[in-house]
Amino acid sequence: MKSILTAFVAGAALMLAVGAQAATLEASGTLKVDQPGPVINKYVYSQFSEHLGRGIYDGVWVGPDSKIPNVDGVRTDIVEALKAIHTPAIRWPGGCFADEYHWRDGIGPRDQRPVRKNHWWAGDAETNAFGTHEFMDFVEQVGADPYISINIGSSNPSEMLDWIDYMTSDGQDSLANERRKNGRDKPWKTPLLGFGNEAWGCGGNMTPEYYSDELRKFTGFYHRDPNNPTIRIASGANSDDTHWTDVVMKNAGHNIDALSLHYYTIPTGNWDHKGSATGFDEQAWTDTFAQTLKMDKIISDHEAVMDKYDPQKRVGLFVDEWGTWYDVEPGTNPGRLYQQNTLRDAVLAAANFNIFHHHADRVRLTAIAQTVNVLQSMILTDGDKMELTPTYYAFKMYVPFQDATEIPLDITAPNFTKGATTIPAFNVSAAKGKDGKIYIGFASMDPEDASKVTIDLGDLKAKSVSGQVMTAAKMDATNPMGAAPVVAPVDFKGAKLSGGKLTVTLPAKSVVVLSLQ
């Protein structure tokens, strides 16, 4: 009954949204199934969960004694939601928090763990109730891989090595036996290890030269285990700082397997006055997309630098913090970064997915910030109630792209202009899924007009097309807490096949994913 109600509410929103549109723009392009590209790594759809605000406590973690349904303290409805979008990896414990985190604080009996001050985020008391065992249990419940951020800024290689041995040793050494004493016999795998976070800022205010030396030192004491293959991830640049990338690749590129990149979408471009998550006008909508579309050039510029030192593309570019960052909701603590989530966020997520797909040869992991109750969240909670955000549903619509093979699709979209800002009406990507179907994803960024897109399918002999669409009457439509969503995908009827061509009518301000077979 709940799924029927969800479809009814979202379908009604679709009818209102489509009925309000004024005109139809046109575009055409060609799908090149005979020129397959790289695989879109499933890790592109990863999550980031930091000890910040209500992201962990009152989010993922409610404790084993909570009346909210949980398994060993981890909230069950959140686990089920993340399983439903096939979450491939979760990054933890930070963020800025990671470079003040000492792993021993978070093991052993919870009532004996030290309480620390979270200096970075609102000065909240960090109880350390959610530590290594709890996080590893969380990702195992979800079926995701752990992405562990190692403290480089305020720690040392010995502490790092002890933590890794505690997690991964299968021997009879003291650390392995301590883990067993604390309730975990079987060692964990650590497929993703980050060496520091934002070393240029909250991770130590380092120069790239100094960080490269630290990186070589820490990775030198990390002993790779053939039974535990690990991707070593360096702390990368802040948005367009290609100098950082150049120095780290030159001085320490042979010590790493990936380099991170952080870029947040700030609607105004001004960190002091970022803009509201709701109640915005078309100018703010358009400015937001102009900012987020900078991601494409930022990635390209870093790739060009990496190509100088690594033309074989061995080292991945991991965009492990991205998403929207607005002014916090009125009346909330500014240090906890709680913001609402609207249709705009969903379309923006899809636009970024399409960008990442076009860079799949280097961009092999991204992690949106953050999973629950912080920034561009998948999930918002209020006590025992939960809201799956429009962004969550964008992730769900794009599940077929995980580990799919990118297919070139050349389309020049018409433009939309508001004031002094011009953006494309939509962006798009295509891929061949593991199931053999061809998937095409559109982010329709024009807030006013529909777009009629005609695609020459080339060598593809498609017999049927189906799909989903997500839109709403209002640009800032949100989903209600604890009730059926207003912004969610429904069946899409605006695509048809004829004469080797696919014609799609994209509603304004929408996400559309099609399946051809």
ZAMARGU-4260 file (C-alpha; in steps of 0.2 Angstrom, whole numbers, plus 5000, padded with zeros to 4 digits):
<rodrens>
0) 5000/5000/5000 | 5014/5012/5004 | 5022/5010/4987 | 5005/5013/4979 | 5003/5029/4989
5) 5021/5035/4984 | 5017/5032/4966 | 5001/5041/4967 | 5008/5056/4976 | 5023/5057/4965
10) 5012/5055/4949 | 5001/5069/4954 | 5016/5080/4956 | 5022/5075/4939 | 5005/5080/4931
15) 5006/5097/4939 | 5024/5100/4934 | 5021/5095/4916 | 5005/5105/4914 | 5014/5121/4920
20) 5028/5120/4906 | 5027/5134/4893 | 5037/5128/4878 | 5048/5114/4870 | 5066/5116/4865
25) 5074/5104/4853 | 5091/5095/4852 | 5098/5080/4843 | 5113/5068/4845 | 5120/5051/4841
30) 5122/5036/4852 | 5139/5027/4848 | 5136/5009/4854 | 5151/5004/4843 | 5163/5014/4853
35) 5161/5008/4871 | 5171/5018/4884 | 5178/5013/4901 | 5168/5005/4915 | 5159/5017/4927
40) 5165/5010/4943 | 5151/5007/4956 | 5162/5017/4969 | 5156/5033/4960 | 5140/5031/4970
45) 5148/5030/4987 | 5143/5039/5003 | 5152/5050/5016 | 5148/5049/5034 | 5157/5060/5046
50) 5156/5063/5065 | 5147/5079/5062 | 5130/5086/5069 | 5117/5072/5068 | 5126/5062/5054
55) 5131/5048/5066 | 5123/5051/5083 | 5104/5052/5080 | 5107/5047/5062 | 5115/5031/5059
60) 5118/5026/5077 | 5104/5026/5090 | 5111/5013/5102 | 5106/4995/5106 | 5094/5001/5119
65) 5084/5013/5108 | 5066/5010/5104 | 5069/5014/5086 | 5072/4998/5077 | 5090/4994/5076
70) 5103/4980/5075 | 5117/4982/5088 | 5113/5000/5088 | 5113/5004/5070 | 5096/5011/5064
75) 5088/4998/5053 | 5078/5009/5042 | 5093/5018/5037 | 5102/5002/5033 | 5088/4996/5022
80) 5087/5012/5013 | 5106/5012/5009 | 5105/4993/5003 | 5091/4998/4991 | 5102/5010/4982
85) 5116/4997/4982 | 5128/5009/4992 | 5145/5002/4987 | 5157/5011/5000 | 5155/5023/5015
90) 5169/5035/5020 | 5172/5037/5038 | 5176/5045/5051 | 5179/5061/5042 | 5181/5074/5035
95) 5190/5086/5047 | 5186/5075/5061 | 5197/5062/5054 | 5213/5071/5058 | 5209/5073/5076
100) 5202/5055/5078 | 5212/5043/5088 | 5206/5025/5085 | 5209/5018/5102 | 5195/5031/5109
105) 5182/5020/5100 | 5186/5002/5105 | 5182/4992/5121 | 5167/4994/5132 | 5157/5009/5127
110) 5154/5015/5145 | 5173/5016/5147 | 5177/5025/5131 | 5183/5043/5133 | 5172/5058/5129
115) 5181/5071/5118 | 5176/5088/5112 | 5173/5088/5093 | 5183/5104/5089 | 5178/5105/5071
120) 5159/5103/5072 | 5149/5114/5085 | 5160/5108/5100 | 5149/5094/5103 | 5153/5080/5115
125) 5160/5065/5105 | 5156/5050/5116 | 5165/5038/5104 | 5151/5026/5106 | 5152/5024/5087
130) 5170/5017/5084 | 5179/5005/5073 | 5168/4990/5077 | 5152/4999/5076 | 5157/5007/5059
135) 5162/4990/5052 | 5146/4982/5058 | 5136/4996/5049 | 5145/4994/5032 | 5143/4975/5034
140) 5124/4977/5037 | 5123/4989/5022 | 5134/4977/5011 | 5146/4991/5007 | 5165/4993/5008
145) 5173/5003/5022 | 5183/5018/5016 | 5194/5022/5031 | 5201/5040/5033 | 5218/5039/5042
150) 5223/5053/5054 | 5239/5061/5046 | 5237/5078/5054 | 5239/5074/5072 | 5245/5056/5072
155) 5260/5046/5067 | 5264/5031/5057 | 5264/5020/5072 | 5246/5024/5077 | 5241/5021/5059
160) 5250/5004/5058 | 5242/4998/5075 | 5225/5003/5069 | 5227/4993/5052 | 5234/4978/5062
165) 5220/4979/5074 | 5207/4978/5060 | 5216/4966/5048 | 5228/4954/5057 | 5223/4936/5057
170) 5238/4931/5068 | 5240/4929/5086 | 5248/4946/5089 | 5242/4957/5103 | 5232/4968/5092
175) 5223/4954/5084 | 5219/4946/5100 | 5213/4963/5107 | 5201/4964/5093 | 5195/4947/5097
180) 5193/4951/5115 | 5182/4966/5110 | 5170/4954/5100 | 5177/4952/5083 | 5186/4936/5079
185) 5187/4937/5060 | 5198/4951/5053 | 5191/4965/5042 | 5196/4970/5025 | 5201/4988/5022
190) 5199/4990/5003 | 5200/5009/5004 | 5212/5019/5015 | 5213/5038/5014 | 5230/5046/5020
195) 5224/5062/5028 | 5209/5073/5024 | 5211/5091/5016 | 5229/5092/5021 | 5229/5109/5014
200) 5217/5115/5027 | 5209/5107/5042 | 5220/5092/5040 | 5236/5102/5045 | 5237/5118/5034
205) 5251/5109/5025 | 5260/5114/5009 | 5259/5101/4995 | 5278/5099/4997 | 5276/5095/5015
210) 5261/5084/5013 | 5270/5074/5000 | 5284/5070/5012 | 5272/5065/5025 | 5262/5054/5013
215) 5278/5045/5008 | 5282/5042/5026 | 5265/5036/5031 | 5263/5025/5015 | 5281/5018/5018
220) 5275/5011/5035 | 5259/5004/5027 | 5263/4986/5023 | 5252/4980/5009 | 5245/4963/5011
225) 5241/4952/4996 | 5226/4945/5006 | 5219/4963/5009 | 5222/4973/4993 | 5220/4991/4997
230) 5218/5007/4987 | 5229/5020/4995 | 5221/5037/4993 | 5231/5053/4995 | 5223/5069/5001
235) 5220/5079/4986 | 5216/5097/4980 | 5203/5110/4985 | 5192/5112/4970 | 5203/5120/4956
240) 5220/5120/4964 | 5230/5110/4951 | 5246/5116/4959 | 5242/5104/4974 | 5239/5090/4961
245) 5255/5093/4952 | 5266/5093/4967 | 5259/5077/4975 | 5259/5068/4958 | 5277/5073/4955
250) 5284/5070/4972 | 5273/5055/4979 | 5263/5048/4964 | 5272/5031/4965 | 5266/5029/4983
255) 5247/5030/4979 | 5233/5023/4969 | 5221/5037/4970 | 5221/5056/4973 | 5206/5064/4981
260) 5197/5080/4975 | 5184/5090/4985 | 5172/5102/4977 | 5156/5109/4984 | 5142/5118/4975
265) 5139/5135/4983 | 5124/5144/4974 | 5131/5161/4977 | 5150/5157/4976 | 5151/5166/4993
270) 5155/5155/5008 | 5149/5168/5020 | 5131/5169/5012 | 5129/5153/5002 | 5110/5154/4999
275) 5095/5145/5006 | 5090/5127/5003 | 5072/5132/5000 | 5062/5147/4995 | 5074/5151/4981
280) 5069/5159/4964 | 5074/5155/4946 | 5090/5165/4947 | 5096/5156/4962 | 5091/5139/4953
285) 5101/5144/4938 | 5116/5151/4948 | 5117/5134/4957 | 5118/5124/4942 | 5131/5136/4934
290) 5142/5133/4950 | 5139/5114/4950 | 5143/5112/4931 | 5161/5119/4935 | 5164/5101/4941
295) 5167/5096/4923 | 5181/5108/4920 | 5189/5106/4937 | 5190/5087/4934 | 5197/5090/4917
300) 5210/5101/4923 | 5216/5089/4937 | 5216/5075/4924 | 5227/5085/4913 | 5240/5087/4927
305) 5239/5069/4932 | 5241/5063/4914 | 5259/5072/4914 | 5265/5060/4927 | 5253/5045/4924
310) 5248/5043/4906 | 5243/5025/4909 | 5229/5032/4921 | 5235/5020/4935 | 5231/5033/4949
315) 5212/5037/4951 | 5204/5054/4954 | 5192/5051/4968 | 5180/5065/4971 | 5176/5060/4989
320) 5167/5076/4995 | 5154/5084/4983 | 5137/5091/4984 | 5127/5106/4989 | 5132/5117/5003
325) 5118/5130/5009 | 5116/5141/5023 | 5109/5130/5038 | 5091/5129/5041 | 5085/5144/5052
330) 5086/5140/5071 | 5098/5126/5069 | 5116/5126/5075 | 5127/5132/5061 | 5141/5120/5066
335) 5130/5105/5062 | 5127/5109/5044 | 5109/5103/5043 | 5100/5108/5027 | 5084/5104/5018
340) 5084/5094/5002 | 5073/5098/4986 | 5070/5094/4968 | 5085/5105/4964 | 5097/5094/4974
345) 5090/5079/4964 | 5093/5086/4947 | 5110/5093/4953 | 5115/5075/4959 | 5110/5068/4942
350) 5120/5082/4933 | 5135/5077/4942 | 5133/5058/4939 | 5133/5062/4921 | 5149/5072/4922
355) 5157/5058/4932 | 5152/5045/4919 | 5161/5056/4906 | 5177/5055/4916 | 5176/5036/4921
360) 5193/5032/4915 | 5200/5043/4930 | 5185/5046/4941 | 5183/5029/4949 | 5175/5034/4966
365) 5165/5049/4972 | 5157/5051/4989 | 5142/5063/4991 | 5142/5074/5007 | 5134/5067/5017
370) 5123/5051/5021 | 5111/5057/5035 | 5106/5074/5042 | 5121/5084/5035 | 5123/5094/5019
375) 5116/5085/5004 | 5109/5070/5013 | 5101/5054/5007 | 5091/5053/5022 | 5084/5065/5035
380) 5078/5060/5052 | 5067/5067/5066 | 5066/5055/5081 | 5059/5038/5074 | 5053/5046/5058
385) 5063/5046/5042 | 5063/5056/5026 | 5071/5049/5010 | 5076/5065/5001 | 5075/5069/4982
390) 5093/5066/4981 | 5091/5048/4988 | 5079/5045/4973 | 5091/5051/4961 | 5104/5039/4967
395) 5091/5025/4966 | 5086/5030/4948 | 5105/5029/4943 | 5108/5011/4951 | 5109/5003/4934
400) 5125/5014/4929 | 5135/5005/4943 | 5149/4995/4934 | 5141/4999/4917 | 5151/5002/4902
405) 5150/5021/4896 | 5143/5023/4879 | 5147/5040/4870 | 5132/5051/4867 | 5135/5067/4858
410) 5121/5080/4860 | 5123/5099/4861 | 5109/5105/4872 | 5100/5122/4870 | 5104/5135/4883
415) 5093/5143/4897 | 5098/5160/4902 | 5092/5169/4918 | 5100/5186/4921 | 5118/5185/4917
420) 5119/5167/4920 | 5117/5154/4906 | 5117/5135/4908 | 5113/5120/4896 | 5095/5115/4897
425) 5101/5097/4901 | 5115/5085/4902 | 5116/5067/4898 | 5126/5051/4899 | 5123/5033/4892
430) 5130/5016/4897 | 5128/4998/4894 | 5122/4989/4910 | 5128/4973/4917 | 5111/4966/4911
435) 5115/4970/4893 | 5102/4985/4892 | 5107/5002/4887 | 5103/5016/4900 | 5102/5034/4896
440) 5101/5047/4911 | 5096/5065/4909 | 5097/5080/4921 | 5084/5093/4914 | 5091/5109/4922
445) 5079/5121/4913 | 5067/5126/4926 | 5054/5133/4913 | 5053/5123/4897 | 5053/5105/4891
450) 5066/5098/4879 | 5062/5087/4864 | 5078/5076/4861 | 5080/5065/4846 | 5094/5052/4847
455) 5100/5042/4832 | 5103/5025/4839 | 5116/5020/4826 | 5120/5001/4827 | 5108/4999/4842
460) 5093/4989/4836 | 5081/4993/4851 | 5064/4985/4852 | 5057/4994/4867 | 5060/5008/4879
465) 5055/5011/4896 | 5060/5023/4910 | 5057/5034/4925 | 5055/5052/4928 | 5056/5063/4944
470) 5050/5081/4945 | 5038/5092/4954 | 5027/5107/4952 | 5039/5118/4963 | 5058/5120/4961
475) 5060/5118/4979 | 5048/5104/4982 | 5053/5093/4997 | 5048/5076/5004 | 5038/5076/5020
480) 5046/5068/5036 | 5038/5051/5039 | 5025/5052/5025 | 5024/5047/5007 | 5037/5056/4996
485) 5031/5070/4984 | 5047/5070/4974 | 5050/5052/4969 | 5052/5043/4952 | 5037/5037/4943
490) 5035/5028/4926 | 5039/5039/4911 | 5029/5039/4895 | 5038/5053/4886 | 5050/5042/4875
495) 5046/5032/4859 | 5056/5023/4846 | 5054/5025/4827 | 5065/5022/4812 | 5081/5019/4822
500) 5078/5034/4832 | 5073/5038/4850 | 5063/5053/4854 | 5062/5060/4872 | 5052/5074/4878
505) 5061/5079/4894 | 5050/5089/4907 | 5058/5105/4914 | 5067/5103/4931 | 5067/5084/4930
510) 5078/5068/4931 | 5074/5055/4918 | 5082/5038/4916 | 5078/5027/4901 | 5081/5008/4898
515) 5082/5002/4880 | 5083/4984/4874
</rodrens>
